Amino acid sequence: MNKKRPACALPAPSFLDRWQALLAISLLFLIPFFLPIPMELRRHPLIGHLGDQVHVPFLMILTLLMYWKGPFACRLKGAVLAGVILGAGIELLQLLVGRAANVADFVLDLAGIGMALGLVFWKGYKKSWGLGLICGIALLLSAQLYFLPGLIMGSYQTRQAFPLISDFNNPQEHWLWHGTYDAAVDLILIDDSPTGEGMVLQLESGPPSKWPGAKMQHFPHDWSQYKTLKVDVRHVTENREQVPFSLRLDDFQSRLKLDWASKSFIATNQWETFSMPIDEPKVSHGDRSLNMEDLSHFLIFLSDKNDSTVIQVDNIRLE
């Protein structure tokens, strides 16, 4: 004898009784995870930065749909488990459609699933801790997004200054640069930059280190109209005459192919302008040319991993 299915503690909205509405909502929320994102949306200063956050409402709604309809209807544990498996599966399947699997996205998926769980316990089972769970997740997400206003404003300002990538005098630029591995990255004020008093990027590493550096990705993606990347660099390392460093460019395909274009240089304790040709540069680990219409990251690396080194960078621009 079949066991009677329990009633849902949180009833489904009446419009979900129509299979057409259920199918439309499911497709609406699943398709964005698998379709290639248009280039302009990926690089848009507002949409691009907020795009990852849609994982939270998407997985919240998909988990609720599985709780209301289908094989896990009114079985909260099954719907939550299915939501976790769906979130992980989405990240893996994205590799098949030219997207990238991302642990941070999966964490956002879990946040959405947690909010669905909290809603059912709060509104369905009348448990006040369900509201506490929703508020707690919302507060954690808000704390993680405190940087977004500065990042969005800095991205817009970088677009307006292009083909200048960074002169570090934009007050929002500290949101745009991040260290790699254990490198210390700071914007500091000096009185002898290449243009006089002003801000520069200081990049410092101490041994042992893997590949200490700084990266930036919030710039217009199309560099195809330019021939040369130029940057002013000096080192301020004590008891060193020279410090090696390198410049690297990644395009959108690099995240999957693990290739890039790079060039190495030697910095002295005097400001010098270093140039990297970007007229269809070849990648370092393959035979393809970097796609200069779809660049994703610019990186500066300190090449001496076994010694303490400090360099200062200014006036990153295209010509």
Buried (B, 14 or more C-beta within 10 A) or exposed (E): EEEEEEEBBBEBEEEBEEEEEBEEBBEEBBEEBEEEBEEEEBBBBEEBBEBEBBBBBBBBBBBBBBBBBBEBBBBBEBBBBBBBEBBBEBBEEBEEEBBEBBEEBBEBBBBBBBBBBBBBBBBBEEBEEBBEBBEBBBEEBEEBEEEBEBBBBBBBBBBEBBBBBBBBBBEBBBBBBBBBEBBEBBBEEBEEBBEEEBBBBBBBBEEEBEBBBBBBBBBBBBBEEBEEBBBBBBBBBEEBEEBBBBBBBBBBBBBEEEBBBBBEBBBEEEBBEBBBEBEEBEBEEEEEEBBBEBBBBBBBBBBBBEBBBBBBBBBBBBE
